[in-house]
């Protein structure tokens, strides 16, 4: 078990990124070792995908030392709206 709850990670990302939507799925049968994440933030505007991922990885640097897998999709609010309508 990683020791970090889904809610803890969501709260931290929401606070640091001013995220308007976070979908964090624990795919490790509840032990908190593997996550899939969709993160929607206006702070991603004008940033390349790699830079967005680095932002998230920097925010969760301590947590990612014990989380075995963290897959992320990082979107701007506009991209999120377009994705929902597709």
Gaussian input, Z-matrix of N, CA and C with variables (Angstrom, degrees):
# hf/3-21g

backbone

0 1
 N
 C     1     B1
 C     2     B2     1     A1
 N     3     B3     2     A2     1     D1
 C     4     B4     3     A3     2     D2
 C     5     B5     4     A4     3     D3
 N     6     B6     5     A5     4     D4
 C     7     B7     6     A6     5     D5
 C     8     B8     7     A7     6     D6
 N     9     B9     8     A8     7     D7
 C    10    B10     9     A9     8     D8
 C    11    B11    10    A10     9     D9
 N    12    B12    11    A11    10    D10
 C    13    B13    12    A12    11    D11
 C    14    B14    13    A13    12    D12
 N    15    B15    14    A14    13    D13
 C    16    B16    15    A15    14    D14
 C    17    B17    16    A16    15    D15
 N    18    B18    17    A17    16    D16
 C    19    B19    18    A18    17    D17
 C    20    B20    19    A19    18    D18
 N    21    B21    20    A20    19    D19
 C    22    B22    21    A21    20    D20
 C    23    B23    22    A22    21    D21
 N    24    B24    23    A23    22    D22
 C    25    B25    24    A24    23    D23
 C    26    B26    25    A25    24    D24
 N    27    B27    26    A26    25    D25
 C    28    B28    27    A27    26    D26
 C    29    B29    28    A28    27    D27
 N    30    B30    29    A29    28    D28
 C    31    B31    30    A30    29    D29
 C    32    B32    31    A31    30    D30
 N    33    B33    32    A32    31    D31
 C    34    B34    33    A33    32    D32
 C    35    B35    34    A34    33    D33
 N    36    B36    35    A35    34    D34
 C    37    B37    36    A36    35    D35
 C    38    B38    37    A37    36    D36
 N    39    B39    38    A38    37    D37
 C    40    B40    39    A39    38    D38
 C    41    B41    40    A40    39    D39
 N    42    B42    41    A41    40    D40
 C    43    B43    42    A42    41    D41
 C    44    B44    43    A43    42    D42
 N    45    B45    44    A44    43    D43
 C    46    B46    45    A45    44    D44
 C    47    B47    46    A46    45    D45
 N    48    B48    47    A47    46    D46
 C    49    B49    48    A48    47    D47
 C    50    B50    49    A49    48    D48
 N    51    B51    50    A50    49    D49
 C    52    B52    51    A51    50    D50
 C    53    B53    52    A52    51    D51
 N    54    B54    53    A53    52    D52
 C    55    B55    54    A54    53    D53
 C    56    B56    55    A55    54    D54
 N    57    B57    56    A56    55    D55
 C    58    B58    57    A57    56    D56
 C    59    B59    58    A58    57    D57
 N    60    B60    59    A59    58    D58
 C    61    B61    60    A60    59    D59
 C    62    B62    61    A61    60    D60
 N    63    B63    62    A62    61    D61
 C    64    B64    63    A63    62    D62
 C    65    B65    64    A64    63    D63
 N    66    B66    65    A65    64    D64
 C    67    B67    66    A66    65    D65
 C    68    B68    67    A67    66    D66
 N    69    B69    68    A68    67    D67
 C    70    B70    69    A69    68    D68
 C    71    B71    70    A70    69    D69
 N    72    B72    71    A71    70    D70
 C    73    B73    72    A72    71    D71
 C    74    B74    73    A73    72    D72
 N    75    B75    74    A74    73    D73
 C    76    B76    75    A75    74    D74
 C    77    B77    76    A76    75    D75
 N    78    B78    77    A77    76    D76
 C    79    B79    78    A78    77    D77
 C    80    B80    79    A79    78    D78
 N    81    B81    80    A80    79    D79
 C    82    B82    81    A81    80    D80
 C    83    B83    82    A82    81    D81
 N    84    B84    83    A83    82    D82
 C    85    B85    84    A84    83    D83
 C    86    B86    85    A85    84    D84
 N    87    B87    86    A86    85    D85
 C    88    B88    87    A87    86    D86
 C    89    B89    88    A88    87    D87
 N    90    B90    89    A89    88    D88
 C    91    B91    90    A90    89    D89
 C    92    B92    91    A91    90    D90
 N    93    B93    92    A92    91    D91
 C    94    B94    93    A93    92    D92
 C    95    B95    94    A94    93    D93
 N    96    B96    95    A95    94    D94
 C    97    B97    96    A96    95    D95
 C    98    B98    97    A97    96    D96
 N    99    B99    98    A98    97    D97
 C   100   B100    99    A99    98    D98
 C   101   B101   100   A100    99    D99
 N   102   B102   101   A101   100   D100
 C   103   B103   102   A102   101   D101
 C   104   B104   103   A103   102   D102
 N   105   B105   104   A104   103   D103
 C   106   B106   105   A105   104   D104
 C   107   B107   106   A106   105   D105
 N   108   B108   107   A107   106   D106
 C   109   B109   108   A108   107   D107
 C   110   B110   109   A109   108   D108
 N   111   B111   110   A110   109   D109
 C   112   B112   111   A111   110   D110
 C   113   B113   112   A112   111   D111
 N   114   B114   113   A113   112   D112
 C   115   B115   114   A114   113   D113
 C   116   B116   115   A115   114   D114
 N   117   B117   116   A116   115   D115
 C   118   B118   117   A117   116   D116
 C   119   B119   118   A118   117   D117
 N   120   B120   119   A119   118   D118
 C   121   B121   120   A120   119   D119
 C   122   B122   121   A121   120   D120
 N   123   B123   122   A122   121   D121
 C   124   B124   123   A123   122   D122
 C   125   B125   124   A124   123   D123
 N   126   B126   125   A125   124   D124
 C   127   B127   126   A126   125   D125
 C   128   B128   127   A127   126   D126
 N   129   B129   128   A128   127   D127
 C   130   B130   129   A129   128   D128
 C   131   B131   130   A130   129   D129
 N   132   B132   131   A131   130   D130
 C   133   B133   132   A132   131   D131
 C   134   B134   133   A133   132   D132
 N   135   B135   134   A134   133   D133
 C   136   B136   135   A135   134   D134
 C   137   B137   136   A136   135   D135
 N   138   B138   137   A137   136   D136
 C   139   B139   138   A138   137   D137
 C   140   B140   139   A139   138   D138
 N   141   B141   140   A140   139   D139
 C   142   B142   141   A141   140   D140
 C   143   B143   142   A142   141   D141
 N   144   B144   143   A143   142   D142
 C   145   B145   144   A144   143   D143
 C   146   B146   145   A145   144   D144
 N   147   B147   146   A146   145   D145
 C   148   B148   147   A147   146   D146
 C   149   B149   148   A148   147   D147
 N   150   B150   149   A149   148   D148
 C   151   B151   150   A150   149   D149
 C   152   B152   151   A151   150   D150
 N   153   B153   152   A152   151   D151
 C   154   B154   153   A153   152   D152
 C   155   B155   154   A154   153   D153
 N   156   B156   155   A155   154   D154
 C   157   B157   156   A156   155   D155
 C   158   B158   157   A157   156   D156
 N   159   B159   158   A158   157   D157
 C   160   B160   159   A159   158   D158
 C   161   B161   160   A160   159   D159
 N   162   B162   161   A161   160   D160
 C   163   B163   162   A162   161   D161
 C   164   B164   163   A163   162   D162
 N   165   B165   164   A164   163   D163
 C   166   B166   165   A165   164   D164
 C   167   B167   166   A166   165   D165
 N   168   B168   167   A167   166   D166
 C   169   B169   168   A168   167   D167
 C   170   B170   169   A169   168   D168
 N   171   B171   170   A170   169   D169
 C   172   B172   171   A171   170   D170
 C   173   B173   172   A172   171   D171
 N   174   B174   173   A173   172   D172
 C   175   B175   174   A174   173   D173
 C   176   B176   175   A175   174   D174
 N   177   B177   176   A176   175   D175
 C   178   B178   177   A177   176   D176
 C   179   B179   178   A178   177   D177
 N   180   B180   179   A179   178   D178
 C   181   B181   180   A180   179   D179
 C   182   B182   181   A181   180   D180
 N   183   B183   182   A182   181   D181
 C   184   B184   183   A183   182   D182
 C   185   B185   184   A184   183   D183
 N   186   B186   185   A185   184   D184
 C   187   B187   186   A186   185   D185
 C   188   B188   187   A187   186   D186
 N   189   B189   188   A188   187   D187
 C   190   B190   189   A189   188   D188
 C   191   B191   190   A190   189   D189
 N   192   B192   191   A191   190   D190
 C   193   B193   192   A192   191   D191
 C   194   B194   193   A193   192   D192
 N   195   B195   194   A194   193   D193
 C   196   B196   195   A195   194   D194
 C   197   B197   196   A196   195   D195
 N   198   B198   197   A197   196   D196
 C   199   B199   198   A198   197   D197
 C   200   B200   199   A199   198   D198
 N   201   B201   200   A200   199   D199
 C   202   B202   201   A201   200   D200
 C   203   B203   202   A202   201   D201
 N   204   B204   203   A203   202   D202
 C   205   B205   204   A204   203   D203
 C   206   B206   205   A205   204   D204
 N   207   B207   206   A206   205   D205
 C   208   B208   207   A207   206   D206
 C   209   B209   208   A208   207   D207
 N   210   B210   209   A209   208   D208
 C   211   B211   210   A210   209   D209
 C   212   B212   211   A211   210   D210
 N   213   B213   212   A212   211   D211
 C   214   B214   213   A213   212   D212
 C   215   B215   214   A214   213   D213
 N   216   B216   215   A215   214   D214
 C   217   B217   216   A216   215   D215
 C   218   B218   217   A217   216   D216
 N   219   B219   218   A218   217   D217
 C   220   B220   219   A219   218   D218
 C   221   B221   220   A220   219   D219
 N   222   B222   221   A221   220   D220
 C   223   B223   222   A222   221   D221
 C   224   B224   223   A223   222   D222
 N   225   B225   224   A224   223   D223
 C   226   B226   225   A225   224   D224
 C   227   B227   226   A226   225   D225
 N   228   B228   227   A227   226   D226
 C   229   B229   228   A228   227   D227
 C   230   B230   229   A229   228   D228
 N   231   B231   230   A230   229   D229
 C   232   B232   231   A231   230   D230
 C   233   B233   232   A232   231   D231
 N   234   B234   233   A233   232   D232
 C   235   B235   234   A234   233   D233
 C   236   B236   235   A235   234   D234
 N   237   B237   236   A236   235   D235
 C   238   B238   237   A237   236   D236
 C   239   B239   238   A238   237   D237
 N   240   B240   239   A239   238   D238
 C   241   B241   240   A240   239   D239
 C   242   B242   241   A241   240   D240
 N   243   B243   242   A242   241   D241
 C   244   B244   243   A243   242   D242
 C   245   B245   244   A244   243   D243
 N   246   B246   245   A245   244   D244
 C   247   B247   246   A246   245   D245
 C   248   B248   247   A247   246   D246
 N   249   B249   248   A248   247   D247
 C   250   B250   249   A249   248   D248
 C   251   B251   250   A250   249   D249
 N   252   B252   251   A251   250   D250
 C   253   B253   252   A252   251   D251
 C   254   B254   253   A253   252   D252
 N   255   B255   254   A254   253   D253
 C   256   B256   255   A255   254   D254
 C   257   B257   256   A256   255   D255

   B1=1.4562
   B2=1.5240
   B3=1.3355
   B4=1.4632
   B5=1.5264
   B6=1.3322
   B7=1.4527
   B8=1.5180
   B9=1.3253
   B10=1.4604
   B11=1.5176
   B12=1.3254
   B13=1.4571
   B14=1.5232
   B15=1.3116
   B16=1.4624
   B17=1.5336
   B18=1.3221
   B19=1.4677
   B20=1.5257
   B21=1.3191
   B22=1.4643
   B23=1.5279
   B24=1.3398
   B25=1.4654
   B26=1.5239
   B27=1.3389
   B28=1.4655
   B29=1.5244
   B30=1.3183
   B31=1.4674
   B32=1.5233
   B33=1.3129
   B34=1.4655
   B35=1.5267
   B36=1.3228
   B37=1.4657
   B38=1.5257
   B39=1.3291
   B40=1.4668
   B41=1.5356
   B42=1.3173
   B43=1.4649
   B44=1.5262
   B45=1.3155
   B46=1.4665
   B47=1.5266
   B48=1.3270
   B49=1.4663
   B50=1.5271
   B51=1.3294
   B52=1.4675
   B53=1.5268
   B54=1.3196
   B55=1.4646
   B56=1.5240
   B57=1.3239
   B58=1.4602
   B59=1.5283
   B60=1.3287
   B61=1.4665
   B62=1.5266
   B63=1.3174
   B64=1.4632
   B65=1.5216
   B66=1.3079
   B67=1.4588
   B68=1.5225
   B69=1.3112
   B70=1.4622
   B71=1.5223
   B72=1.3259
   B73=1.4538
   B74=1.5251
   B75=1.3245
   B76=1.4623
   B77=1.5266
   B78=1.3242
   B79=1.4643
   B80=1.5337
   B81=1.3230
   B82=1.4720
   B83=1.5221
   B84=1.3297
   B85=1.4702
   B86=1.5253
   B87=1.3281
   B88=1.4547
   B89=1.5075
   B90=1.3180
   B91=1.4697
   B92=1.5351
   B93=1.3295
   B94=1.4583
   B95=1.5113
   B96=1.3311
   B97=1.4609
   B98=1.5235
   B99=1.3460
   B100=1.4649
   B101=1.5228
   B102=1.3347
   B103=1.4598
   B104=1.5215
   B105=1.3332
   B106=1.4576
   B107=1.5177
   B108=1.3272
   B109=1.4597
   B110=1.5219
   B111=1.3276
   B112=1.4618
   B113=1.5197
   B114=1.3240
   B115=1.4603
   B116=1.5232
   B117=1.3298
   B118=1.4604
   B119=1.5238
   B120=1.3280
   B121=1.4628
   B122=1.5235
   B123=1.3384
   B124=1.4629
   B125=1.5295
   B126=1.3227
   B127=1.4701
   B128=1.5260
   B129=1.3305
   B130=1.4673
   B131=1.5310
   B132=1.3300
   B133=1.4676
   B134=1.5236
   B135=1.3385
   B136=1.4571
   B137=1.5177
   B138=1.3322
   B139=1.4671
   B140=1.5303
   B141=1.3275
   B142=1.4621
   B143=1.5279
   B144=1.3232
   B145=1.4606
   B146=1.5271
   B147=1.3165
   B148=1.4633
   B149=1.5296
   B150=1.3161
   B151=1.4661
   B152=1.5308
   B153=1.3171
   B154=1.4686
   B155=1.5238
   B156=1.3266
   B157=1.4656
   B158=1.5269
   B159=1.3036
   B160=1.4671
   B161=1.5219
   B162=1.3361
   B163=1.4651
   B164=1.5301
   B165=1.3238
   B166=1.4660
   B167=1.5274
   B168=1.3281
   B169=1.4678
   B170=1.5210
   B171=1.3154
   B172=1.4590
   B173=1.5304
   B174=1.3223
   B175=1.4669
   B176=1.5286
   B177=1.3252
   B178=1.4666
   B179=1.5294
   B180=1.3145
   B181=1.4737
   B182=1.5305
   B183=1.3111
   B184=1.4694
   B185=1.5268
   B186=1.3274
   B187=1.4556
   B188=1.5334
   B189=1.3284
   B190=1.4640
   B191=1.5295
   B192=1.3119
   B193=1.4661
   B194=1.5263
   B195=1.3336
   B196=1.4666
   B197=1.5272
   B198=1.3298
   B199=1.4647
   B200=1.5268
   B201=1.3092
   B202=1.4678
   B203=1.5222
   B204=1.3340
   B205=1.4653
   B206=1.5253
   B207=1.3289
   B208=1.4629
   B209=1.5248
   B210=1.3233
   B211=1.4601
   B212=1.5252
   B213=1.3277
   B214=1.4606
   B215=1.5203
   B216=1.3392
   B217=1.4580
   B218=1.5158
   B219=1.3181
   B220=1.4610
   B221=1.5187
   B222=1.3261
   B223=1.4571
   B224=1.5208
   B225=1.3296
   B226=1.4581
   B227=1.5309
   B228=1.3346
   B229=1.4670
   B230=1.5350
   B231=1.3269
   B232=1.4673
   B233=1.5298
   B234=1.3291
   B235=1.4650
   B236=1.5285
   B237=1.3179
   B238=1.4583
   B239=1.5295
   B240=1.3231
   B241=1.4672
   B242=1.5225
   B243=1.3322
   B244=1.4643
   B245=1.5277
   B246=1.3120
   B247=1.4684
   B248=1.5261
   B249=1.3199
   B250=1.4617
   B251=1.5270
   B252=1.3306
   B253=1.4621
   B254=1.5237
   B255=1.3141
   B256=1.4787
   B257=1.5155
   A1=109.07
   A2=116.25
   A3=119.90
   A4=113.09
   A5=117.89
   A6=120.16
   A7=113.16
   A8=117.23
   A9=122.01
   A10=108.70
   A11=115.72
   A12=119.39
   A13=110.86
   A14=114.24
   A15=121.04
   A16=109.53
   A17=116.40
   A18=120.71
   A19=111.53
   A20=116.87
   A21=120.86
   A22=110.50
   A23=116.29
   A24=120.60
   A25=111.14
   A26=116.88
   A27=120.68
   A28=110.86
   A29=116.51
   A30=120.76
   A31=111.34
   A32=116.91
   A33=120.62
   A34=110.79
   A35=117.09
   A36=120.70
   A37=111.22
   A38=116.46
   A39=120.53
   A40=110.47
   A41=116.15
   A42=121.23
   A43=111.49
   A44=117.39
   A45=121.36
   A46=113.31
   A47=116.79
   A48=120.13
   A49=113.27
   A50=117.42
   A51=120.57
   A52=109.88
   A53=115.91
   A54=121.83
   A55=111.06
   A56=115.40
   A57=121.34
   A58=111.24
   A59=116.67
   A60=121.18
   A61=108.60
   A62=115.07
   A63=120.90
   A64=107.61
   A65=115.57
   A66=121.76
   A67=105.94
   A68=115.39
   A69=121.38
   A70=107.84
   A71=116.16
   A72=121.52
   A73=109.77
   A74=115.21
   A75=121.20
   A76=107.19
   A77=117.02
   A78=121.12
   A79=111.48
   A80=115.80
   A81=120.69
   A82=111.65
   A83=116.34
   A84=121.02
   A85=112.67
   A86=116.11
   A87=120.86
   A88=116.83
   A89=118.67
   A90=118.86
   A91=112.23
   A92=118.00
   A93=120.35
   A94=115.00
   A95=117.63
   A96=119.94
   A97=113.17
   A98=116.88
   A99=120.91
   A100=109.23
   A101=115.43
   A102=120.50
   A103=111.39
   A104=114.89
   A105=122.93
   A106=106.06
   A107=117.07
   A108=120.15
   A109=111.51
   A110=114.98
   A111=122.59
   A112=104.89
   A113=116.24
   A114=121.42
   A115=107.93
   A116=116.06
   A117=121.83
   A118=108.17
   A119=115.79
   A120=119.97
   A121=111.24
   A122=116.81
   A123=119.35
   A124=111.94
   A125=117.15
   A126=120.08
   A127=112.12
   A128=117.14
   A129=121.00
   A130=112.48
   A131=117.48
   A132=121.41
   A133=110.09
   A134=116.30
   A135=121.60
   A136=115.11
   A137=116.90
   A138=120.95
   A139=109.45
   A140=116.22
   A141=121.22
   A142=109.15
   A143=116.13
   A144=121.44
   A145=111.99
   A146=116.97
   A147=120.40
   A148=111.24
   A149=117.04
   A150=120.69
   A151=110.91
   A152=117.20
   A153=121.12
   A154=110.15
   A155=115.54
   A156=119.62
   A157=110.67
   A158=116.91
   A159=119.77
   A160=111.16
   A161=117.15
   A162=120.58
   A163=109.90
   A164=116.06
   A165=120.91
   A166=110.32
   A167=116.61
   A168=120.34
   A169=111.70
   A170=117.11
   A171=121.13
   A172=110.88
   A173=116.21
   A174=120.92
   A175=110.82
   A176=116.09
   A177=120.93
   A178=112.79
   A179=117.56
   A180=121.42
   A181=112.28
   A182=117.19
   A183=120.67
   A184=110.93
   A185=115.78
   A186=120.93
   A187=111.97
   A188=116.78
   A189=120.38
   A190=112.86
   A191=117.17
   A192=119.80
   A193=111.55
   A194=116.83
   A195=120.08
   A196=113.52
   A197=117.47
   A198=121.04
   A199=106.99
   A200=116.96
   A201=120.88
   A202=113.43
   A203=117.53
   A204=120.42
   A205=109.08
   A206=115.51
   A207=120.94
   A208=107.79
   A209=115.82
   A210=122.13
   A211=107.94
   A212=116.99
   A213=119.05
   A214=113.02
   A215=113.92
   A216=122.55
   A217=105.14
   A218=116.35
   A219=121.24
   A220=108.64
   A221=115.73
   A222=121.61
   A223=111.29
   A224=115.28
   A225=120.55
   A226=107.09
   A227=118.29
   A228=119.60
   A229=112.36
   A230=117.84
   A231=121.03
   A232=110.42
   A233=117.06
   A234=120.76
   A235=110.73
   A236=116.83
   A237=121.74
   A238=110.44
   A239=116.76
   A240=120.63
   A241=110.80
   A242=116.93
   A243=120.94
   A244=110.89
   A245=116.64
   A246=121.36
   A247=110.36
   A248=117.32
   A249=121.03
   A250=111.47
   A251=116.72
   A252=120.72
   A253=112.69
   A254=116.96
   A255=120.55
   A256=111.90
   D1=138.85
   D2=-175.12
   D3=-76.57
   D4=-25.19
   D5=-176.99
   D6=90.28
   D7=-7.33
   D8=178.52
   D9=-111.75
   D10=124.59
   D11=-179.30
   D12=-81.91
   D13=160.17
   D14=176.07
   D15=-56.64
   D16=-44.26
   D17=-178.69
   D18=-63.25
   D19=-40.69
   D20=178.17
   D21=-59.56
   D22=-47.59
   D23=-179.03
   D24=-64.30
   D25=-43.09
   D26=178.05
   D27=-60.30
   D28=-47.15
   D29=-178.86
   D30=-61.06
   D31=-42.83
   D32=-179.22
   D33=-64.99
   D34=-45.91
   D35=179.21
   D36=-64.40
   D37=-42.71
   D38=-179.90
   D39=-60.54
   D40=-43.86
   D41=-178.73
   D42=-66.94
   D43=-48.93
   D44=-174.14
   D45=-74.09
   D46=-30.08
   D47=-175.45
   D48=-107.52
   D49=0.96
   D50=-172.78
   D51=50.98
   D52=40.50
   D53=-174.79
   D54=-63.96
   D55=136.52
   D56=177.97
   D57=-94.41
   D58=-16.47
   D59=176.46
   D60=-155.04
   D61=134.68
   D62=173.37
   D63=-137.24
   D64=127.33
   D65=173.11
   D66=-119.85
   D67=104.77
   D68=-176.79
   D69=-113.83
   D70=118.01
   D71=-177.02
   D72=-114.00
   D73=122.03
   D74=175.54
   D75=-80.75
   D76=112.17
   D77=-177.83
   D78=-104.79
   D79=23.01
   D80=-178.19
   D81=-115.83
   D82=32.43
   D83=179.97
   D84=57.30
   D85=35.67
   D86=173.47
   D87=86.25
   D88=2.23
   D89=-177.80
   D90=-89.20
   D91=-7.35
   D92=175.40
   D93=77.41
   D94=23.06
   D95=-178.00
   D96=-98.98
   D97=-18.71
   D98=-178.57
   D99=-138.37
   D100=132.86
   D101=-179.23
   D102=-135.30
   D103=145.68
   D104=164.16
   D105=-109.46
   D106=134.24
   D107=-176.45
   D108=-132.34
   D109=138.65
   D110=165.98
   D111=-116.12
   D112=122.74
   D113=-176.25
   D114=-125.84
   D115=123.72
   D116=-179.23
   D117=-115.26
   D118=119.91
   D119=-176.27
   D120=-146.40
   D121=138.88
   D122=173.65
   D123=-66.81
   D124=-18.14
   D125=178.50
   D126=-70.41
   D127=-11.07
   D128=177.30
   D129=-84.79
   D130=-9.36
   D131=-179.74
   D132=-56.08
   D133=130.10
   D134=176.53
   D135=75.14
   D136=5.28
   D137=-178.94
   D138=-103.70
   D139=140.39
   D140=174.48
   D141=-69.18
   D142=158.23
   D143=-178.48
   D144=-54.67
   D145=-45.65
   D146=-179.93
   D147=-61.05
   D148=-39.97
   D149=179.20
   D150=-66.08
   D151=-38.09
   D152=177.38
   D153=-62.20
   D154=-45.58
   D155=-179.64
   D156=-64.75
   D157=-37.88
   D158=176.87
   D159=-64.25
   D160=-36.95
   D161=177.13
   D162=-59.93
   D163=-48.87
   D164=-179.64
   D165=-63.66
   D166=-46.37
   D167=-179.40
   D168=-61.61
   D169=-35.34
   D170=178.20
   D171=-67.15
   D172=-42.58
   D173=179.49
   D174=-63.87
   D175=-38.53
   D176=-177.43
   D177=-102.06
   D178=23.98
   D179=-174.94
   D180=-53.84
   D181=-47.82
   D182=-178.87
   D183=-65.66
   D184=-44.63
   D185=-177.65
   D186=-66.29
   D187=-36.57
   D188=-177.76
   D189=-70.02
   D190=-11.17
   D191=175.20
   D192=-69.59
   D193=-24.40
   D194=-179.38
   D195=-115.07
   D196=-12.69
   D197=174.73
   D198=-84.68
   D199=128.18
   D200=-173.73
   D201=-77.93
   D202=-32.84
   D203=-178.33
   D204=-146.85
   D205=131.97
   D206=179.17
   D207=-139.33
   D208=100.18
   D209=179.27
   D210=-95.32
   D211=131.04
   D212=-175.00
   D213=-132.48
   D214=142.10
   D215=169.02
   D216=-117.17
   D217=122.52
   D218=-176.84
   D219=-114.70
   D220=123.80
   D221=-174.90
   D222=-130.80
   D223=151.50
   D224=170.10
   D225=-81.45
   D226=162.69
   D227=176.67
   D228=-56.49
   D229=-38.19
   D230=179.08
   D231=-64.26
   D232=-45.09
   D233=178.58
   D234=-62.12
   D235=-38.23
   D236=179.91
   D237=-64.70
   D238=-44.95
   D239=178.44
   D240=-61.76
   D241=-42.74
   D242=178.77
   D243=-63.52
   D244=-39.09
   D245=-179.95
   D246=-66.65
   D247=-40.09
   D248=-179.81
   D249=-66.38
   D250=-32.58
   D251=-177.73
   D252=-82.33
   D253=-17.27
   D254=-177.24
   D255=-74.92

